[in-house]
Amino acid sequence: MTAMEIGVVLPQTELPADAGAIRRYAQTVEALGYRHVLAYDHVLGADPAVHEGWSGVYDLHSTFHEPFAVFGFLAALTSLELVTGVIILPQRQTVLVAKQAAEIDILTGGRFRLGVGIGWNRVEFEALGQDFTTRGRRFEEQIALMRRLWTEASVTHDGAFDHVTGAGLAPLPIQRPIPVWIGGSSVPAYRRMGRVADGWFPQLTPGPALDEALRVIATSAVDAGRDPATIGLHGRMSWRGNLDALARRAEQWRALGASHLSVNTMGAGLRSVDEHLEALAATAQALGVRPA
């Protein structure tokens, strides 16, 4: 059976603005035997009172701790792998993301995966001074440029969206290049994953739709001269109190060949860090997760 590393989703929207709570959460999940922490990314939340008809999943009341800053903090406190799932890459400056990612990679000793996506929130793009309409086209250029910045001392790049003239990052990361994983849920996203991703984050559960996504990714990878088997698969499942159901879902992901699986405890009515940790302790036992 394929080895599968099991970790957790940082419960962003249900954590207080408390460094001690973040520390206790991460150190406890590591002690339970989980292998990674995955963090979501949103810079700003939209005000539904201003944006009439707002239907986004998050708004200005949803708490999001900034992933790179939190990971710098956690790198000193745990030996967990740290994963962004995902940074909204086209709304950020490419070179700055490459620099921040390189620093996290150094601080974690190479235990870092950079998950990226194109995003859906026009409000954030506007506030960050980036063009929402070109985000898909810019995305692949950004990934190629970051990989050069992580592996070359001096880079000159004259692209459609980014321009670098004889410049480089120092220090370079430990992983050269840092693994870039992609999130998305459309056929163009799946094709992009096949072309350029080191791994991907499905927004689907095991079933026919996921099987079709895997087929599109594999076809795109072969067309690009890549081996589909080298593209990692990072599944996710939500805790809702039914441990038997979680164990069955984990086995479905394992049978699909998932390299990683995250347990998400948000949205289940848990009211404190302690309740999140209690749920994860029970889940660890049900899934056979043990300290290293």
KAVEN-V870691 format. One record per pair of residues at least 4 apart in sequence whose ideal C-beta (glycine too) atoms are under 7 Angstrom apart, sorted by sequence separation. I is the first residue (numbers start at 1). J is the second residue. D is the distance in whole Angstrom. If there is no record, write none. Layout:
# KAVEN-V870691
I_J_D + I_J_D
This chain:
# KAVEN-V870691
11_15_6 + 18_22_7 + 19_23_6 + 20_24_6 + 21_25_6 + 22_26_6 + 23_27_6 + 24_28_6 + 25_29_6 + 26_30_6 + 27_31_6 + 28_32_6 + 30_34_7 + 47_51_6 + 58_62_4 + 66_70_6 + 67_71_6 + 68_72_7 + 69_73_7 + 70_74_6 + 71_75_6 + 73_77_7 + 74_78_6 + 88_92_7 + 92_96_6 + 93_97_7 + 94_98_6 + 95_99_6 + 96_100_6 + 97_101_6 + 98_102_6 + 99_103_7 + 100_104_7 + 101_105_6 + 102_106_7 + 103_107_6 + 104_108_6 + 108_112_5 + 121_125_7 + 122_126_6 + 123_127_6 + 124_128_6 + 134_138_5 + 135_139_6 + 138_142_6 + 139_143_7 + 140_144_6 + 141_145_6 + 142_146_6 + 143_147_7 + 144_148_7 + 145_149_6 + 146_150_6 + 147_151_6 + 148_152_5 + 159_163_7 + 172_176_6 + 175_179_7 + 185_189_6 + 187_191_6 + 188_192_6 + 189_193_6 + 190_194_7 + 191_195_7 + 192_196_6 + 193_197_4 + 206_210_6 + 208_212_6 + 209_213_7 + 210_214_6 + 211_215_7 + 212_216_7 + 213_217_6 + 214_218_6 + 215_219_6 + 216_220_6 + 217_221_6 + 218_222_6 + 219_223_6 + 220_224_6 + 226_230_7 + 242_246_7 + 243_247_6 + 244_248_7 + 245_249_6 + 246_250_6 + 247_251_7 + 248_252_7 + 249_253_7 + 250_254_6 + 251_255_6 + 252_256_7 + 254_258_6 + 271_275_6 + 273_277_6 + 274_278_6 + 275_279_7 + 276_280_6 + 277_281_6 + 278_282_7 + 279_283_6 + 280_284_6 + 281_285_7 + 282_286_6 + 283_287_6 + 16_21_5 + 29_34_4 + 46_51_5 + 54_59_7 + 65_70_5 + 92_97_5 + 105_110_6 + 119_124_7 + 125_130_5 + 157_162_6 + 158_163_6 + 173_178_5 + 184_189_3 + 204_209_5 + 205_210_7 + 221_226_4 + 253_258_4 + 265_270_6 + 270_275_4 + 284_289_4 + 15_21_6 + 48_54_4 + 74_80_7 + 119_125_7 + 149_155_6 + 157_163_7 + 204_210_4 + 221_227_7 + 222_228_7 + 270_276_5 + 15_22_6 + 75_82_7 + 105_112_5 + 125_132_4 + 148_155_5 + 157_164_4 + 182_189_7 + 193_200_4 + 221_228_4 + 239_246_7 + 29_37_7 + 46_54_6 + 74_82_6 + 89_97_6 + 104_112_5 + 156_164_6 + 202_210_6 + 253_261_5 + 148_157_7 + 155_164_5 + 156_165_6 + 204_213_6 + 237_246_6 + 270_279_6 + 46_56_6 + 87_97_7 + 122_132_5 + 156_166_5 + 182_192_6 + 218_228_4 + 221_231_6 + 26_37_6 + 48_59_5 + 71_82_5 + 182_193_5 + 202_213_7 + 217_228_7 + 250_261_6 + 265_276_5 + 47_59_7 + 145_157_5 + 154_166_6 + 155_167_6 + 237_249_5 + 45_58_6 + 46_59_6 + 47_60_5 + 101_114_5 + 154_167_7 + 155_168_6 + 237_250_7 + 45_59_5 + 46_60_6 + 145_159_7 + 154_168_5 + 217_231_6 + 265_279_5 + 45_60_4 + 153_168_5 + 182_197_4 + 265_280_6 + 42_58_6 + 45_61_7 + 119_135_6 + 152_168_6 + 181_197_6 + 45_62_5 + 67_84_5 + 118_135_5 + 145_162_6 + 180_197_6 + 181_198_6 + 200_217_7 + 263_280_7 + 118_136_5 + 141_159_5 + 180_198_5 + 181_199_4 + 182_200_5 + 183_201_4 + 185_203_4 + 235_253_4 + 141_160_6 + 149_168_7 + 179_198_4 + 181_200_6 + 185_204_7 + 67_87_7 + 141_161_6 + 142_162_7 + 149_169_5 + 179_199_7 + 181_201_6 + 263_283_6 + 8_29_5 + 118_139_5 + 141_162_6 + 42_64_5 + 82_104_7 + 150_172_6 + 41_64_7 + 138_161_4 + 150_173_5 + 190_213_5 + 194_217_4 + 233_256_7 + 235_258_5 + 40_64_7 + 193_217_5 + 194_218_7 + 233_257_6 + 234_258_7 + 237_261_7 + 239_263_6 + 151_176_5 + 191_216_6 + 194_219_7 + 195_220_6 + 233_258_5 + 234_259_7 + 239_264_7 + 8_34_5 + 41_67_5 + 82_108_6 + 150_176_6 + 151_177_5 + 190_216_4 + 194_220_3 + 233_259_6 + 234_260_4 + 235_261_5 + 236_262_5 + 237_263_6 + 238_264_5 + 239_265_5 + 7_34_5 + 10_37_5 + 12_39_7 + 87_114_7 + 89_116_4 + 150_177_4 + 190_217_5 + 194_221_4 + 232_259_4 + 237_264_7 + 241_268_7 + 6_34_6 + 7_35_5 + 10_38_7 + 12_40_5 + 39_67_4 + 87_115_7 + 89_117_7 + 90_118_6 + 91_119_6 + 150_178_6 + 232_260_7 + 234_262_7 + 236_264_6 + 240_268_6 + 6_35_6 + 7_36_3 + 8_37_6 + 9_38_5 + 10_39_4 + 75_104_7 + 82_111_6 + 86_115_4 + 87_116_5 + 88_117_6 + 90_119_7 + 187_216_6 + 191_220_4 + 195_224_5 + 238_267_7 + 239_268_6 + 5_35_4 + 7_37_6 + 81_111_4 + 82_112_5 + 83_113_5 + 84_114_6 + 85_115_4 + 86_116_5 + 147_177_4 + 190_220_7 + 194_224_6 + 5_36_7 + 7_38_6 + 39_70_6 + 84_115_5 + 86_117_4 + 88_119_4 + 200_231_7 + 68_100_5 + 72_104_6 + 75_107_4 + 81_113_7 + 83_115_6 + 199_231_6 + 71_104_5 + 75_108_5 + 91_124_6 + 198_231_7 + 199_232_3 + 200_233_7 + 201_234_5 + 202_235_6 + 91_125_5 + 197_231_6 + 198_232_6 + 199_233_7 + 72_107_6 + 199_234_6 + 68_104_6 + 88_124_7 + 92_128_7 + 37_74_7 + 91_128_5 + 143_180_6 + 246_283_6 + 250_287_5 + 193_231_7 + 91_130_5 + 243_282_6 + 247_286_5 + 90_130_6 + 239_279_5 + 243_283_7 + 246_286_6 + 247_287_6 + 246_287_7 + 22_65_7 + 37_80_5 + 41_84_6 + 243_286_4 + 36_80_6 + 239_283_6 + 35_80_7 + 36_81_4 + 37_82_6 + 38_83_4 + 39_84_6 + 40_85_6 + 41_86_6 + 90_135_4 + 35_81_6 + 36_82_7 + 39_85_7 + 41_87_5 + 206_252_4 + 36_83_5 + 38_85_4 + 41_88_6 + 206_253_6 + 15_63_7 + 22_70_7 + 26_74_5 + 30_78_5 + 90_138_5 + 94_142_4 + 98_146_4 + 102_150_6 + 13_62_5 + 30_79_7 + 90_139_6 + 97_146_7 + 13_63_6 + 15_65_7 + 27_77_6 + 30_80_5 + 89_139_6 + 206_256_6 + 12_63_6 + 22_73_7 + 26_77_6 + 27_78_6 + 94_145_5 + 98_149_4 + 181_232_7 + 12_64_5 + 26_78_5 + 90_142_7 + 94_146_6 + 98_150_6 + 136_188_7 + 140_192_7 + 12_65_6 + 89_142_5 + 143_196_6 + 181_234_6 + 23_77_6 + 26_80_7 + 95_149_7 + 140_196_6 + 199_259_7 + 110_174_4 + 114_178_5 + 116_180_6 + 56_121_6 + 106_171_6 + 109_174_7 + 110_175_5 + 114_179_7 + 117_182_7 + 112_178_6 + 113_179_5 + 114_180_5 + 115_181_4 + 116_182_6 + 117_183_4 + 118_184_7 + 102_169_5 + 106_173_6 + 117_184_6 + 94_162_5 + 105_173_4 + 106_174_6 + 113_181_6 + 115_183_6 + 95_164_7 + 105_174_5 + 99_169_6 + 102_172_6 + 105_175_6 + 98_169_6 + 102_173_4 + 51_123_7 + 105_178_5 + 46_123_4 + 101_178_5 + 44_123_6 + 44_124_5 + 43_124_6 + 42_124_7 + 44_127_5 + 43_128_7 + 115_201_6 + 86_183_4 + 85_183_6 + 86_201_7 + 85_201_6 + 36_260_7 + 38_262_5 + 9_236_7 + 25_273_6 + 32_280_6 + 4_253_7 + 24_273_6 + 28_277_5 + 32_281_6 + 4_254_5 + 34_284_7 + 25_276_7 + 29_280_6 + 33_284_6 + 2_254_6 + 14_266_6 + 21_273_5 + 25_277_7 + 32_284_5 + 1_254_6 + 7_260_7 + 9_262_5 + 13_266_6 + 4_258_5 + 5_259_7 + 8_262_6 + 9_263_7 + 11_265_6 + 2_257_5 + 4_259_6 + 5_260_5 + 6_261_5 + 7_262_5 + 8_263_5 + 9_264_4 + 11_266_5 + 34_289_6 + 4_260_7 + 14_270_7 + 33_289_4 + 4_261_6 + 6_263_7 + 9_266_7 + 32_289_7 + 33_290_5 + 15_273_7 + 33_291_4 + 33_292_7 + 31_291_6 + 11_276_5 + 8_280_6 + 6_287_6 + 6_289_5
